[in-house]
Amino acid sequence: MVLTIDVAVLLAVVILLRLRRRTQARSRSDEKLTVAVVLVFGILIAPTAFGQGVLDVVGQLAQGVTRSGTP
């Protein structure tokens, strides 16, 4: 039996575990590491169909906010 783990899924689990910690307990280097992990996660997920769907949704939300601000 071969067990494969997608790196993006593993990073998502790491992000969730890191974000569950209290904000007061984080050091500046800990926050920088979290940002780096999230950036790598974004780079890994961007070319996938899920990443493109997220990009489309965020783009539509941004357009809606922009349109609602103009008179």
C-alpha positions in Angstrom: 0.0 0.0 0.0 1.4 3.4 -1.1 0.3 6.5 0.8 0.6 9.8 -1.0 0.0 13.1 0.5 -0.5 16.2 -1.6 1.8 19.0 -0.5 -0.9 21.6 -0.7 -3.1 19.5 1.6 -0.3 19.1 4.1 0.4 22.8 4.0 -3.3 23.5 4.6 -3.3 21.4 7.7 -0.1 23.1 8.9 -1.7 26.5 8.3 -4.9 25.5 10.2 -2.8 24.3 13.2 -0.7 27.4 13.2 -3.7 29.8 13.1 -5.4 28.0 15.9 -2.8 29.4 18.4 -3.6 32.5 20.3 -2.3 35.7 18.7 -0.6 36.8 21.9 1.5 33.7 22.0 3.1 34.3 18.6 6.5 35.9 18.1 7.5 38.0 15.1 9.5 35.1 13.6 6.5 32.8 14.1 4.3 35.2 12.2 6.9 35.5 9.4 7.0 31.7 9.1 3.2 31.6 8.9 3.2 34.2 6.1 5.8 32.2 4.2 3.9 29.0 4.5 0.7 30.7 3.3 2.5 32.2 0.3 3.9 28.8 -0.6 0.4 27.3 -0.2 -1.0 30.0 -2.5 1.7 29.3 -5.2 1.0 25.5 -5.0 -2.8 25.9 -5.3 -3.0 28.7 -7.9 -2.6 26.6 -11.0 -5.3 24.1 -9.9 -8.9 24.2 -10.9 -9.8 25.0 -7.2 -7.3 27.9 -7.2 -8.8 29.3 -10.4 -12.3 29.0 -8.9 -11.1 30.9 -5.8 -9.5 33.6 -8.1 -12.8 34.0 -10.0 -14.8 34.4 -6.8 -12.5 36.9 -5.3 -12.4 38.8 -8.6 -16.2 39.0 -8.7 -16.3 40.2 -5.1 -13.7 42.8 -5.9 -15.7 44.0 -8.9 -18.9 44.1 -6.9 -17.2 46.2 -4.2 -15.8 48.5 -6.8 -19.1 49.0 -8.5 -20.9 49.6 -5.2 -18.5 52.5 -4.4 -19.1 54.4 -7.6 -22.2 56.7 -7.7 
